[in-house]
């Protein structure tokens, strides 16, 4: 028997897209922060030349704690507006922020969870983060009037700047604390 789509499937698809589009800002916000903070952990620990196990521990802790915090903060922010959203709508926005954070933030950490990549982990994490930042930034073009390329490059540059600062702080911290480099 051939697959037959229900007559209203176009409407349900449009409704789904409309519902998801309401959460694009929260998904982008969470994803951007997730990638940048995870890459900052990776870059600062790499800059300090500490063991890779530290990156995994701090990276996972960052994903769980900061992902939860981002979602909770989004809920509190929505509930603090002069005309606050009901808790259910605010929780959906908080959930979208957390989801964006954890999913996108876990991508650079993949380089430290795969076996056999010892000498290229930091480079791979950096490339994965850069690609993710560009794609998440470019996805903003679906909700804004910016071009795909411009929106992607903008987010990539901002995230790269944050990673460079984190790496430099790791180097400085290693130097100031006397950790062998």
mmCIF file of the C-alpha atoms, coordinates in Angstrom:
data_MODEL
# 
_entry.id   MODEL 
# 
loop_
_atom_site.group_PDB 
_atom_site.id 
_atom_site.type_symbol 
_atom_site.label_atom_id 
_atom_site.label_alt_id 
_atom_site.label_comp_id 
_atom_site.label_asym_id 
_atom_site.label_entity_id 
_atom_site.label_seq_id 
_atom_site.pdbx_PDB_ins_code 
_atom_site.Cartn_x 
_atom_site.Cartn_y 
_atom_site.Cartn_z 
_atom_site.occupancy 
_atom_site.B_iso_or_equiv 
_atom_site.pdbx_formal_charge 
_atom_site.auth_seq_id 
_atom_site.auth_comp_id 
_atom_site.auth_asym_id 
_atom_site.auth_atom_id 
_atom_site.pdbx_PDB_model_num 
ATOM 1   C CA . UNK A 1 1   ? 0.000  0.000  0.000  1.00 0.00 ? 1   UNK A CA 1 
ATOM 2   C CA . UNK A 1 2   ? 1.566  3.358  -0.974 1.00 0.00 ? 2   UNK A CA 1 
ATOM 3   C CA . UNK A 1 3   ? 2.276  6.008  1.637  1.00 0.00 ? 3   UNK A CA 1 
ATOM 4   C CA . UNK A 1 4   ? -0.416 8.653  1.555  1.00 0.00 ? 4   UNK A CA 1 
ATOM 5   C CA . UNK A 1 5   ? 0.079  11.957 3.287  1.00 0.00 ? 5   UNK A CA 1 
ATOM 6   C CA . UNK A 1 6   ? -2.890 13.311 5.184  1.00 0.00 ? 6   UNK A CA 1 
ATOM 7   C CA . UNK A 1 7   ? -4.544 16.296 3.553  1.00 0.00 ? 7   UNK A CA 1 
ATOM 8   C CA . UNK A 1 8   ? -3.563 18.578 6.440  1.00 0.00 ? 8   UNK A CA 1 
ATOM 9   C CA . UNK A 1 9   ? 0.124  17.544 6.569  1.00 0.00 ? 9   UNK A CA 1 
ATOM 10  C CA . UNK A 1 10  ? 1.132  20.789 4.857  1.00 0.00 ? 10  UNK A CA 1 
ATOM 11  C CA . UNK A 1 11  ? -0.618 22.729 7.581  1.00 0.00 ? 11  UNK A CA 1 
ATOM 12  C CA . UNK A 1 12  ? 1.010  20.704 10.350 1.00 0.00 ? 12  UNK A CA 1 
ATOM 13  C CA . UNK A 1 13  ? 4.416  21.198 8.715  1.00 0.00 ? 13  UNK A CA 1 
ATOM 14  C CA . UNK A 1 14  ? 3.837  24.955 8.561  1.00 0.00 ? 14  UNK A CA 1 
ATOM 15  C CA . UNK A 1 15  ? 2.642  24.968 12.151 1.00 0.00 ? 15  UNK A CA 1 
ATOM 16  C CA . UNK A 1 16  ? 5.759  23.069 13.244 1.00 0.00 ? 16  UNK A CA 1 
ATOM 17  C CA . UNK A 1 17  ? 8.036  25.500 11.380 1.00 0.00 ? 17  UNK A CA 1 
ATOM 18  C CA . UNK A 1 18  ? 6.174  28.459 12.864 1.00 0.00 ? 18  UNK A CA 1 
ATOM 19  C CA . UNK A 1 19  ? 6.470  27.013 16.363 1.00 0.00 ? 19  UNK A CA 1 
ATOM 20  C CA . UNK A 1 20  ? 10.190 26.269 15.943 1.00 0.00 ? 20  UNK A CA 1 
ATOM 21  C CA . UNK A 1 21  ? 10.873 29.721 14.495 1.00 0.00 ? 21  UNK A CA 1 
ATOM 22  C CA . UNK A 1 22  ? 9.693  31.240 17.780 1.00 0.00 ? 22  UNK A CA 1 
ATOM 23  C CA . UNK A 1 23  ? 12.671 29.587 19.478 1.00 0.00 ? 23  UNK A CA 1 
ATOM 24  C CA . UNK A 1 24  ? 15.391 30.496 16.962 1.00 0.00 ? 24  UNK A CA 1 
ATOM 25  C CA . UNK A 1 25  ? 16.784 33.342 19.125 1.00 0.00 ? 25  UNK A CA 1 
ATOM 26  C CA . UNK A 1 26  ? 17.031 31.069 22.183 1.00 0.00 ? 26  UNK A CA 1 
ATOM 27  C CA . UNK A 1 27  ? 18.562 28.218 20.178 1.00 0.00 ? 27  UNK A CA 1 
ATOM 28  C CA . UNK A 1 28  ? 21.125 30.595 18.633 1.00 0.00 ? 28  UNK A CA 1 
ATOM 29  C CA . UNK A 1 29  ? 21.889 32.228 21.986 1.00 0.00 ? 29  UNK A CA 1 
ATOM 30  C CA . UNK A 1 30  ? 22.377 28.888 23.713 1.00 0.00 ? 30  UNK A CA 1 
ATOM 31  C CA . UNK A 1 31  ? 24.381 27.387 20.833 1.00 0.00 ? 31  UNK A CA 1 
ATOM 32  C CA . UNK A 1 32  ? 26.693 30.388 20.592 1.00 0.00 ? 32  UNK A CA 1 
ATOM 33  C CA . UNK A 1 33  ? 27.386 30.395 24.312 1.00 0.00 ? 33  UNK A CA 1 
ATOM 34  C CA . UNK A 1 34  ? 27.779 26.617 24.402 1.00 0.00 ? 34  UNK A CA 1 
ATOM 35  C CA . UNK A 1 35  ? 30.388 26.529 21.643 1.00 0.00 ? 35  UNK A CA 1 
ATOM 36  C CA . UNK A 1 36  ? 32.280 29.542 22.953 1.00 0.00 ? 36  UNK A CA 1 
ATOM 37  C CA . UNK A 1 37  ? 32.414 28.460 26.600 1.00 0.00 ? 37  UNK A CA 1 
ATOM 38  C CA . UNK A 1 38  ? 33.355 24.878 25.729 1.00 0.00 ? 38  UNK A CA 1 
ATOM 39  C CA . UNK A 1 39  ? 36.043 26.113 23.358 1.00 0.00 ? 39  UNK A CA 1 
ATOM 40  C CA . UNK A 1 40  ? 37.197 28.547 26.046 1.00 0.00 ? 40  UNK A CA 1 
ATOM 41  C CA . UNK A 1 41  ? 37.626 25.634 28.475 1.00 0.00 ? 41  UNK A CA 1 
ATOM 42  C CA . UNK A 1 42  ? 39.501 23.650 25.836 1.00 0.00 ? 42  UNK A CA 1 
ATOM 43  C CA . UNK A 1 43  ? 41.663 26.618 24.786 1.00 0.00 ? 43  UNK A CA 1 
ATOM 44  C CA . UNK A 1 44  ? 42.566 27.724 28.305 1.00 0.00 ? 44  UNK A CA 1 
ATOM 45  C CA . UNK A 1 45  ? 43.489 24.208 29.455 1.00 0.00 ? 45  UNK A CA 1 
ATOM 46  C CA . UNK A 1 46  ? 45.409 23.639 26.209 1.00 0.00 ? 46  UNK A CA 1 
ATOM 47  C CA . UNK A 1 47  ? 47.147 26.989 26.631 1.00 0.00 ? 47  UNK A CA 1 
ATOM 48  C CA . UNK A 1 48  ? 48.197 25.922 30.112 1.00 0.00 ? 48  UNK A CA 1 
ATOM 49  C CA . UNK A 1 49  ? 49.312 22.584 28.624 1.00 0.00 ? 49  UNK A CA 1 
ATOM 50  C CA . UNK A 1 50  ? 47.423 20.567 31.219 1.00 0.00 ? 50  UNK A CA 1 
ATOM 51  C CA . UNK A 1 51  ? 46.391 16.937 30.599 1.00 0.00 ? 51  UNK A CA 1 
ATOM 52  C CA . UNK A 1 52  ? 43.520 16.178 28.213 1.00 0.00 ? 52  UNK A CA 1 
ATOM 53  C CA . UNK A 1 53  ? 41.584 14.519 31.045 1.00 0.00 ? 53  UNK A CA 1 
ATOM 54  C CA . UNK A 1 54  ? 41.185 17.977 32.603 1.00 0.00 ? 54  UNK A CA 1 
ATOM 55  C CA . UNK A 1 55  ? 39.559 19.190 29.368 1.00 0.00 ? 55  UNK A CA 1 
ATOM 56  C CA . UNK A 1 56  ? 37.065 16.323 29.410 1.00 0.00 ? 56  UNK A CA 1 
ATOM 57  C CA . UNK A 1 57  ? 36.182 16.847 33.084 1.00 0.00 ? 57  UNK A CA 1 
ATOM 58  C CA . UNK A 1 58  ? 35.836 20.625 32.815 1.00 0.00 ? 58  UNK A CA 1 
ATOM 59  C CA . UNK A 1 59  ? 34.127 20.402 29.423 1.00 0.00 ? 59  UNK A CA 1 
ATOM 60  C CA . UNK A 1 60  ? 31.449 18.023 30.684 1.00 0.00 ? 60  UNK A CA 1 
ATOM 61  C CA . UNK A 1 61  ? 30.983 20.056 33.870 1.00 0.00 ? 61  UNK A CA 1 
ATOM 62  C CA . UNK A 1 62  ? 30.612 23.167 31.714 1.00 0.00 ? 62  UNK A CA 1 
ATOM 63  C CA . UNK A 1 63  ? 27.991 21.513 29.504 1.00 0.00 ? 63  UNK A CA 1 
ATOM 64  C CA . UNK A 1 64  ? 25.869 20.327 32.420 1.00 0.00 ? 64  UNK A CA 1 
ATOM 65  C CA . UNK A 1 65  ? 26.162 23.254 34.826 1.00 0.00 ? 65  UNK A CA 1 
ATOM 66  C CA . UNK A 1 66  ? 26.262 26.098 32.333 1.00 0.00 ? 66  UNK A CA 1 
ATOM 67  C CA . UNK A 1 67  ? 23.613 24.490 30.120 1.00 0.00 ? 67  UNK A CA 1 
ATOM 68  C CA . UNK A 1 68  ? 21.263 24.296 33.107 1.00 0.00 ? 68  UNK A CA 1 
ATOM 69  C CA . UNK A 1 69  ? 22.179 27.818 34.202 1.00 0.00 ? 69  UNK A CA 1 
ATOM 70  C CA . UNK A 1 70  ? 21.534 29.234 30.728 1.00 0.00 ? 70  UNK A CA 1 
ATOM 71  C CA . UNK A 1 71  ? 18.087 27.637 30.603 1.00 0.00 ? 71  UNK A CA 1 
ATOM 72  C CA . UNK A 1 72  ? 17.200 28.776 34.116 1.00 0.00 ? 72  UNK A CA 1 
ATOM 73  C CA . UNK A 1 73  ? 18.424 32.290 33.340 1.00 0.00 ? 73  UNK A CA 1 
ATOM 74  C CA . UNK A 1 74  ? 16.300 32.406 30.178 1.00 0.00 ? 74  UNK A CA 1 
ATOM 75  C CA . UNK A 1 75  ? 13.242 31.390 32.208 1.00 0.00 ? 75  UNK A CA 1 
ATOM 76  C CA . UNK A 1 76  ? 13.950 33.996 34.897 1.00 0.00 ? 76  UNK A CA 1 
ATOM 77  C CA . UNK A 1 77  ? 14.566 36.653 32.253 1.00 0.00 ? 77  UNK A CA 1 
ATOM 78  C CA . UNK A 1 78  ? 11.232 35.936 30.562 1.00 0.00 ? 78  UNK A CA 1 
ATOM 79  C CA . UNK A 1 79  ? 9.439  35.896 33.923 1.00 0.00 ? 79  UNK A CA 1 
ATOM 80  C CA . UNK A 1 80  ? 11.028 39.271 34.838 1.00 0.00 ? 80  UNK A CA 1 
ATOM 81  C CA . UNK A 1 81  ? 9.510  41.206 31.933 1.00 0.00 ? 81  UNK A CA 1 
ATOM 82  C CA . UNK A 1 82  ? 6.750  43.744 32.675 1.00 0.00 ? 82  UNK A CA 1 
ATOM 83  C CA . UNK A 1 83  ? 4.284  41.329 31.073 1.00 0.00 ? 83  UNK A CA 1 
ATOM 84  C CA . UNK A 1 84  ? 5.890  37.974 31.850 1.00 0.00 ? 84  UNK A CA 1 
ATOM 85  C CA . UNK A 1 85  ? 5.174  34.862 29.868 1.00 0.00 ? 85  UNK A CA 1 
ATOM 86  C CA . UNK A 1 86  ? 3.389  32.100 31.713 1.00 0.00 ? 86  UNK A CA 1 
ATOM 87  C CA . UNK A 1 87  ? 5.766  29.572 33.208 1.00 0.00 ? 87  UNK A CA 1 
ATOM 88  C CA . UNK A 1 88  ? 5.114  27.023 30.455 1.00 0.00 ? 88  UNK A CA 1 
ATOM 89  C CA . UNK A 1 89  ? 6.082  29.415 27.643 1.00 0.00 ? 89  UNK A CA 1 
ATOM 90  C CA . UNK A 1 90  ? 9.064  30.719 29.614 1.00 0.00 ? 90  UNK A CA 1 
ATOM 91  C CA . UNK A 1 91  ? 10.126 27.104 30.304 1.00 0.00 ? 91  UNK A CA 1 
ATOM 92  C CA . UNK A 1 92  ? 9.970  26.312 26.588 1.00 0.00 ? 92  UNK A CA 1 
ATOM 93  C CA . UNK A 1 93  ? 12.293 29.239 25.886 1.00 0.00 ? 93  UNK A CA 1 
ATOM 94  C CA . UNK A 1 94  ? 14.577 28.088 28.710 1.00 0.00 ? 94  UNK A CA 1 
ATOM 95  C CA . UNK A 1 95  ? 14.527 24.568 27.333 1.00 0.00 ? 95  UNK A CA 1 
ATOM 96  C CA . UNK A 1 96  ? 15.442 25.818 23.852 1.00 0.00 ? 96  UNK A CA 1 
ATOM 97  C CA . UNK A 1 97  ? 18.360 27.812 25.296 1.00 0.00 ? 97  UNK A CA 1 
ATOM 98  C CA . UNK A 1 98  ? 19.637 24.789 27.231 1.00 0.00 ? 98  UNK A CA 1 
ATOM 99  C CA . UNK A 1 99  ? 19.203 22.500 24.244 1.00 0.00 ? 99  UNK A CA 1 
ATOM 100 C CA . UNK A 1 100 ? 21.132 24.852 21.961 1.00 0.00 ? 100 UNK A CA 1 
ATOM 101 C CA . UNK A 1 101 ? 23.882 25.185 24.576 1.00 0.00 ? 101 UNK A CA 1 
ATOM 102 C CA . UNK A 1 102 ? 24.375 21.472 25.231 1.00 0.00 ? 102 UNK A CA 1 
ATOM 103 C CA . UNK A 1 103 ? 24.074 20.259 21.639 1.00 0.00 ? 103 UNK A CA 1 
ATOM 104 C CA . UNK A 1 104 ? 26.344 22.866 20.051 1.00 0.00 ? 104 UNK A CA 1 
ATOM 105 C CA . UNK A 1 105 ? 28.654 23.050 23.072 1.00 0.00 ? 105 UNK A CA 1 
ATOM 106 C CA . UNK A 1 106 ? 29.354 19.330 22.952 1.00 0.00 ? 106 UNK A CA 1 
ATOM 107 C CA . UNK A 1 107 ? 30.690 19.479 19.382 1.00 0.00 ? 107 UNK A CA 1 
ATOM 108 C CA . UNK A 1 108 ? 34.210 20.806 20.150 1.00 0.00 ? 108 UNK A CA 1 
ATOM 109 C CA . UNK A 1 109 ? 34.483 18.341 23.036 1.00 0.00 ? 109 UNK A CA 1 
ATOM 110 C CA . UNK A 1 110 ? 34.088 15.429 20.600 1.00 0.00 ? 110 UNK A CA 1 
ATOM 111 C CA . UNK A 1 111 ? 37.786 15.806 19.705 1.00 0.00 ? 111 UNK A CA 1 
ATOM 112 C CA . UNK A 1 112 ? 38.679 14.819 23.281 1.00 0.00 ? 112 UNK A CA 1 
ATOM 113 C CA . UNK A 1 113 ? 36.287 11.882 23.457 1.00 0.00 ? 113 UNK A CA 1 
ATOM 114 C CA . UNK A 1 114 ? 37.437 10.066 20.311 1.00 0.00 ? 114 UNK A CA 1 
ATOM 115 C CA . UNK A 1 115 ? 40.345 7.624  20.622 1.00 0.00 ? 115 UNK A CA 1 
ATOM 116 C CA . UNK A 1 116 ? 43.647 7.921  18.772 1.00 0.00 ? 116 UNK A CA 1 
ATOM 117 C CA . UNK A 1 117 ? 43.790 11.657 18.108 1.00 0.00 ? 117 UNK A CA 1 
ATOM 118 C CA . UNK A 1 118 ? 46.413 12.623 20.664 1.00 0.00 ? 118 UNK A CA 1 
ATOM 119 C CA . UNK A 1 119 ? 48.432 15.138 18.636 1.00 0.00 ? 119 UNK A CA 1 
ATOM 120 C CA . UNK A 1 120 ? 45.537 16.763 16.795 1.00 0.00 ? 120 UNK A CA 1 
ATOM 121 C CA . UNK A 1 121 ? 42.840 17.071 19.457 1.00 0.00 ? 121 UNK A CA 1 
ATOM 122 C CA . UNK A 1 122 ? 43.155 20.815 19.999 1.00 0.00 ? 122 UNK A CA 1 
ATOM 123 C CA . UNK A 1 123 ? 43.306 21.535 16.269 1.00 0.00 ? 123 UNK A CA 1 
ATOM 124 C CA . UNK A 1 124 ? 40.277 19.312 15.620 1.00 0.00 ? 124 UNK A CA 1 
ATOM 125 C CA . UNK A 1 125 ? 38.324 20.900 18.491 1.00 0.00 ? 125 UNK A CA 1 
ATOM 126 C CA . UNK A 1 126 ? 39.128 24.325 17.073 1.00 0.00 ? 126 UNK A CA 1 
ATOM 127 C CA . UNK A 1 127 ? 37.997 23.342 13.568 1.00 0.00 ? 127 UNK A CA 1 
ATOM 128 C CA . UNK A 1 128 ? 34.816 21.716 14.912 1.00 0.00 ? 128 UNK A CA 1 
ATOM 129 C CA . UNK A 1 129 ? 34.054 24.831 16.957 1.00 0.00 ? 129 UNK A CA 1 
ATOM 130 C CA . UNK A 1 130 ? 34.739 27.139 14.005 1.00 0.00 ? 130 UNK A CA 1 
ATOM 131 C CA . UNK A 1 131 ? 32.477 25.152 11.689 1.00 0.00 ? 131 UNK A CA 1 
ATOM 132 C CA . UNK A 1 132 ? 29.757 25.016 14.343 1.00 0.00 ? 132 UNK A CA 1 
ATOM 133 C CA . UNK A 1 133 ? 30.008 28.748 15.042 1.00 0.00 ? 133 UNK A CA 1 
ATOM 134 C CA . UNK A 1 134 ? 29.785 29.517 11.330 1.00 0.00 ? 134 UNK A CA 1 
ATOM 135 C CA . UNK A 1 135 ? 26.808 27.206 10.764 1.00 0.00 ? 135 UNK A CA 1 
ATOM 136 C CA . UNK A 1 136 ? 24.910 28.397 13.838 1.00 0.00 ? 136 UNK A CA 1 
ATOM 137 C CA . UNK A 1 137 ? 25.642 31.990 12.878 1.00 0.00 ? 137 UNK A CA 1 
ATOM 138 C CA . UNK A 1 138 ? 24.568 31.342 9.308  1.00 0.00 ? 138 UNK A CA 1 
ATOM 139 C CA . UNK A 1 139 ? 21.354 29.781 10.588 1.00 0.00 ? 139 UNK A CA 1 
ATOM 140 C CA . UNK A 1 140 ? 20.503 33.213 11.965 1.00 0.00 ? 140 UNK A CA 1 
ATOM 141 C CA . UNK A 1 141 ? 19.809 34.249 8.382  1.00 0.00 ? 141 UNK A CA 1 
ATOM 142 C CA . UNK A 1 142 ? 16.543 32.277 8.584  1.00 0.00 ? 142 UNK A CA 1 
ATOM 143 C CA . UNK A 1 143 ? 15.283 34.683 11.263 1.00 0.00 ? 143 UNK A CA 1 
ATOM 144 C CA . UNK A 1 144 ? 17.039 37.894 10.195 1.00 0.00 ? 144 UNK A CA 1 
ATOM 145 C CA . UNK A 1 145 ? 17.646 39.785 6.986  1.00 0.00 ? 145 UNK A CA 1 
ATOM 146 C CA . UNK A 1 146 ? 21.398 39.103 7.088  1.00 0.00 ? 146 UNK A CA 1 
ATOM 147 C CA . UNK A 1 147 ? 22.940 36.980 4.388  1.00 0.00 ? 147 UNK A CA 1 
ATOM 148 C CA . UNK A 1 148 ? 23.891 33.389 5.228  1.00 0.00 ? 148 UNK A CA 1 
ATOM 149 C CA . UNK A 1 149 ? 27.591 34.126 4.682  1.00 0.00 ? 149 UNK A CA 1 
ATOM 150 C CA . UNK A 1 150 ? 27.680 37.406 6.604  1.00 0.00 ? 150 UNK A CA 1 
ATOM 151 C CA . UNK A 1 151 ? 25.772 36.019 9.589  1.00 0.00 ? 151 UNK A CA 1 
ATOM 152 C CA . UNK A 1 152 ? 28.069 32.981 9.730  1.00 0.00 ? 152 UNK A CA 1 
ATOM 153 C CA . UNK A 1 153 ? 31.277 34.996 9.490  1.00 0.00 ? 153 UNK A CA 1 
ATOM 154 C CA . UNK A 1 154 ? 30.088 37.443 12.155 1.00 0.00 ? 154 UNK A CA 1 
ATOM 155 C CA . UNK A 1 155 ? 29.515 34.676 14.692 1.00 0.00 ? 155 UNK A CA 1 
ATOM 156 C CA . UNK A 1 156 ? 32.737 32.903 13.704 1.00 0.00 ? 156 UNK A CA 1 
ATOM 157 C CA . UNK A 1 157 ? 34.794 36.059 14.317 1.00 0.00 ? 157 UNK A CA 1 
ATOM 158 C CA . UNK A 1 158 ? 33.220 36.759 17.698 1.00 0.00 ? 158 UNK A CA 1 
ATOM 159 C CA . UNK A 1 159 ? 33.708 33.166 18.851 1.00 0.00 ? 159 UNK A CA 1 
ATOM 160 C CA . UNK A 1 160 ? 37.280 33.067 17.565 1.00 0.00 ? 160 UNK A CA 1 
ATOM 161 C CA . UNK A 1 161 ? 38.123 36.192 19.530 1.00 0.00 ? 161 UNK A CA 1 
ATOM 162 C CA . UNK A 1 162 ? 36.778 34.617 22.720 1.00 0.00 ? 162 UNK A CA 1 
ATOM 163 C CA . UNK A 1 163 ? 38.813 31.455 22.108 1.00 0.00 ? 163 UNK A CA 1 
ATOM 164 C CA . UNK A 1 164 ? 42.015 33.441 21.519 1.00 0.00 ? 164 UNK A CA 1 
ATOM 165 C CA . UNK A 1 165 ? 41.514 35.306 24.785 1.00 0.00 ? 165 UNK A CA 1 
ATOM 166 C CA . UNK A 1 166 ? 40.928 32.030 26.646 1.00 0.00 ? 166 UNK A CA 1 
ATOM 167 C CA . UNK A 1 167 ? 44.048 30.453 25.151 1.00 0.00 ? 167 UNK A CA 1 
ATOM 168 C CA . UNK A 1 168 ? 46.126 33.519 26.106 1.00 0.00 ? 168 UNK A CA 1 
ATOM 169 C CA . UNK A 1 169 ? 44.737 33.429 29.643 1.00 0.00 ? 169 UNK A CA 1 
ATOM 170 C CA . UNK A 1 170 ? 45.689 29.743 29.863 1.00 0.00 ? 170 UNK A CA 1 
ATOM 171 C CA . UNK A 1 171 ? 49.239 30.554 28.770 1.00 0.00 ? 171 UNK A CA 1 
ATOM 172 C CA . UNK A 1 172 ? 49.446 33.461 31.202 1.00 0.00 ? 172 UNK A CA 1 
ATOM 173 C CA . UNK A 1 173 ? 47.982 31.387 34.032 1.00 0.00 ? 173 UNK A CA 1 
ATOM 174 C CA . UNK A 1 174 ? 50.489 28.598 33.400 1.00 0.00 ? 174 UNK A CA 1 
ATOM 175 C CA . UNK A 1 175 ? 53.324 31.122 33.409 1.00 0.00 ? 175 UNK A CA 1 
ATOM 176 C CA . UNK A 1 176 ? 52.159 32.909 36.573 1.00 0.00 ? 176 UNK A CA 1 
ATOM 177 C CA . UNK A 1 177 ? 51.527 29.708 38.529 1.00 0.00 ? 177 UNK A CA 1 
ATOM 178 C CA . UNK A 1 178 ? 54.736 28.056 37.423 1.00 0.00 ? 178 UNK A CA 1 
ATOM 179 C CA . UNK A 1 179 ? 53.062 25.128 35.689 1.00 0.00 ? 179 UNK A CA 1 
ATOM 180 C CA . UNK A 1 180 ? 55.662 23.504 33.453 1.00 0.00 ? 180 UNK A CA 1 
ATOM 181 C CA . UNK A 1 181 ? 55.147 24.411 29.815 1.00 0.00 ? 181 UNK A CA 1 
# 
